Amino acid sequence: MVGPYGDWVKHAVEPGAALVPEVDGVRVVAAGRHELLRRVPDCLADVFRIGSTAPGAYSRAGVWS
């Protein structure tokens, strides 16, 4: 998959799977599973990044410790 800014990720799908475009991602429909792949918003990625100083990361640290 190639993102809007040229970033890419390799995602293995089983033979016979169908890729269905959605407004915010792509749906992968296969015989044994159904997935929705979409881009993670930057604000959410900032919270979960290692060593993050984003405000949400401090809230998350209190929950997990």
N, CA, C and O of each residue as an XYZ file, in Angstrom:
260
protein
N       0.846     -1.173      0.000
C       0.000      0.000      0.000
C       0.885      1.227      0.000
O       1.917      1.259      0.670
N       0.485      2.221     -0.741
C       1.211      3.483     -0.811
C       0.297      4.585     -0.284
O      -0.843      4.726     -0.725
N       0.812      5.359      0.659
C       0.035      6.431      1.243
C       0.034      7.677      0.383
O       0.676      7.710     -0.667
N      -0.681      8.703      0.818
C      -0.812      9.930      0.027
C       0.496     10.717     -0.113
O       0.622     11.555     -1.006
N       1.456     10.453      0.757
C       2.721     11.187      0.702
C       3.873     10.317      0.223
O       5.036     10.683      0.391
N       3.560      9.159     -0.377
C       4.591      8.281     -0.908
C       5.121      7.263      0.079
O       5.949      6.430     -0.288
N       4.662      7.307      1.336
C       5.048      6.280      2.307
C       4.392      4.969      1.898
O       3.307      4.973      1.317
N       5.036      3.858      2.195
C       4.460      2.578      1.802
C       4.608      1.556      2.917
O       5.453      1.699      3.801
N       3.787      0.538      2.864
C       3.823     -0.566      3.815
C       3.425     -1.830      3.057
O       2.533     -1.810      2.209
N       4.104     -2.927      3.380
C       3.792     -4.207      2.756
C       2.836     -4.960      3.670
O       3.103     -5.122      4.861
N       1.736     -5.410      3.118
C       0.718     -6.129      3.892
C       0.351     -7.394      3.132
O      -0.144     -7.325      2.008
N       0.588     -8.531      3.732
C       0.306     -9.813      3.072
C      -1.184    -10.138      3.161
O      -1.793    -10.003      4.222
N      -1.754    -10.558      2.060
C      -3.143    -11.011      2.033
C      -3.194    -12.398      1.411
O      -2.359    -12.749      0.577
N      -4.161    -13.165      1.819
C      -4.262    -14.519      1.291
C      -4.792    -14.495     -0.150
O      -5.502    -13.566     -0.534
N      -4.453    -15.500     -0.931
C      -4.929    -15.557     -2.318
C      -6.456    -15.544     -2.365
O      -7.117    -16.190     -1.551
N      -6.996    -14.818     -3.303
C      -8.447    -14.715     -3.453
C      -9.079    -13.612     -2.638
O     -10.296    -13.433     -2.690
N      -8.291    -12.870     -1.888
C      -8.834    -11.771     -1.085
C      -9.244    -10.624     -1.998
O      -8.644    -10.407     -3.050
N     -10.267     -9.899     -1.585
C     -10.744     -8.737     -2.335
C     -10.378     -7.469     -1.580
O     -10.534     -7.397     -0.361
N      -9.894     -6.480     -2.300
C      -9.586     -5.171     -1.720
C     -10.686     -4.212     -2.137
O     -10.894     -3.973     -3.327
N     -11.384     -3.667     -1.164
C     -12.509     -2.783     -1.423
C     -12.151     -1.380     -0.947
O     -11.947     -1.177      0.250
N     -12.070     -0.401     -1.858
C     -11.725      0.964     -1.422
C     -12.837      1.575     -0.575
O     -14.022      1.425     -0.871
N     -12.426      2.261      0.476
C     -13.340      2.983      1.360
C     -12.919      4.452      1.359
O     -11.859      4.789      0.833
N     -13.723      5.314      1.933
C     -13.412      6.741      1.987
C     -12.137      6.984      2.791
O     -11.325      7.832      2.420
N     -11.953      6.249      3.891
C     -10.829      6.491      4.792
C      -9.826      5.347      4.842
O      -9.002      5.309      5.756
N      -9.863      4.420      3.902
C      -8.914      3.314      3.914
C      -9.257      2.273      2.867
O      -9.837      2.584      1.827
N      -8.894      1.044      3.154
C      -9.209     -0.070      2.256
C      -9.668     -1.253      3.096
O      -9.080     -1.557      4.134
N     -10.706     -1.906      2.645
C     -11.240     -3.080      3.330
C     -10.682     -4.320      2.648
O     -10.724     -4.431      1.423
N     -10.158     -5.257      3.443
C      -9.616     -6.513      2.932
C     -10.592     -7.611      3.343
O     -10.766     -7.903      4.526
N     -11.228     -8.214      2.329
C     -12.211     -9.262      2.589
C     -11.649    -10.571      2.069
O     -11.377    -10.702      0.875
N     -11.473    -11.543      2.959
C     -10.955    -12.860      2.597
C     -11.893    -13.919      3.162
O     -12.837    -13.607      3.887
N     -11.622    -15.165      2.823
C     -12.495    -16.251      3.276
C     -12.518    -16.363      4.798
O     -13.572    -16.612      5.383
N     -11.376    -16.184      5.437
C     -11.311    -16.384      6.881
C     -11.279    -15.130      7.723
O     -11.292    -15.223      8.950
N     -11.237    -13.952      7.107
C     -11.155    -12.726      7.912
C     -11.612    -11.511      7.125
O     -11.799    -11.557      5.909
N     -11.784    -10.429      7.857
C     -12.250     -9.157      7.298
C     -11.497     -8.062      8.057
O     -11.604     -7.973      9.281
N     -10.737     -7.229      7.342
C      -9.932     -6.188      7.990
C     -10.205     -4.834      7.347
O     -10.586     -4.759      6.179
N     -10.011     -3.782      8.104
C     -10.061     -2.424      7.573
C      -8.703     -1.793      7.839
O      -8.301     -1.634      8.992
N      -8.007     -1.439      6.786
C      -6.699     -0.796      6.916
C      -6.872      0.689      6.660
O      -7.474      1.093      5.666
N      -6.343      1.497      7.562
C      -6.417      2.939      7.382
C      -5.208      3.601      8.004
O      -4.512      3.004      8.827
N      -4.967      4.808      7.618
C      -3.838      5.578      8.127
C      -4.129      6.017      9.561
O      -5.235      6.458      9.875
N      -3.134      5.891     10.415
C      -3.271      6.340     11.800
C      -3.022      7.844     11.826
O      -1.996      8.298     11.319
N      -3.932      8.630     12.403
C      -3.727     10.075     12.468
C      -2.446     10.422     13.230
O      -2.074      9.735     14.181
N      -1.784     11.488     12.803
C      -0.531     11.912     13.437
C      -0.690     12.163     14.934
O       0.202     11.827     15.713
N      -1.814     12.751     15.345
C      -2.010     13.050     16.770
C      -2.059     11.773     17.596
O      -1.586     11.765     18.733
N      -2.615     10.701     17.059
C      -2.657      9.430     17.778
C      -1.296      8.751     17.784
O      -0.894      8.172     18.793
N      -0.591      8.818     16.670
C       0.753      8.238     16.601
C       1.680      8.944     17.594
O       2.542      8.308     18.200
N       1.503     10.256     17.760
C       2.338     11.008     18.708
C       2.148     10.515     20.138
O       3.113     10.476     20.901
N       0.947     10.145     20.514
C       0.674      9.686     21.878
C       1.389      8.375     22.164
O       1.905      8.188     23.266
N       1.434      7.462     21.197
C       1.987      6.130     21.428
C       3.451      5.989     21.031
O       4.027      4.914     21.198
N       4.069      7.049     20.509
C       5.483      7.003     20.133
C       6.348      6.880     21.391
O       6.049      7.506     22.408
N       7.398      6.092     21.330
C       8.294      5.897     22.473
C       8.936      7.232     22.859
O       9.464      7.944     22.005
N       8.887      7.558     24.130
C       9.474      8.799     24.628
C       8.653     10.027     24.292
O       9.173     11.142     24.338
N       7.397      9.856     23.959
C       6.548     10.964     23.546
C       6.324     11.955     24.684
O       6.160     11.565     25.840
N       6.321     13.243     24.339
C       5.992     14.294     25.298
C       4.667     14.960     24.938
O       4.354     16.043     25.431
N       3.892     14.305     24.074
C       2.565     14.826     23.718
C       1.674     14.792     24.959
O       1.817     13.889     25.784
N       0.756     15.754     25.112
C      -0.092     15.792     26.303
C      -0.830     14.479     26.572
O      -0.943     14.059     27.724
N      -1.322     13.842     25.539
C      -2.028     12.574     25.719
C      -1.135     11.462     26.238
O      -1.614     10.530     26.884
N       0.157     11.552     25.961
C       1.092     10.520     26.426
C       1.212     10.560     27.945
O       1.392      9.519     28.577
N       1.115     11.739     28.533
C       1.200     11.844     29.987
C      -0.043     11.231     30.636
O       0.057     10.584     31.678
N      -1.213     11.434     30.022
C      -2.445     10.836     30.541
C      -2.369      9.323     30.440
O      -2.776      8.606     31.353
N      -1.846      8.850     29.325
C      -1.719      7.409     29.095
C      -0.758      6.782     30.091
O      -0.981      5.654     30.531
N       0.308      7.490     30.458
C       1.316      6.951     31.395
C       0.690      6.676     32.750
O       1.046      5.694     33.402
N      -0.227      7.514     33.185
C      -0.881      7.303     34.482
C      -1.778      6.096     34.490
O      -1.932      5.449     35.525
N      -2.369      5.780     33.374
C      -3.269      4.627     33.275
C      -2.495      3.323     33.277
O      -2.925      2.349     33.896
N      -1.346      3.288     32.586
C      -0.606      2.048     32.391
C       0.404      1.756     33.491
O       0.944      0.651     33.536
N       0.675      2.695     34.367
C       1.716      2.432     35.391
C       1.143      1.855     36.658
O       1.884      1.583     37.603
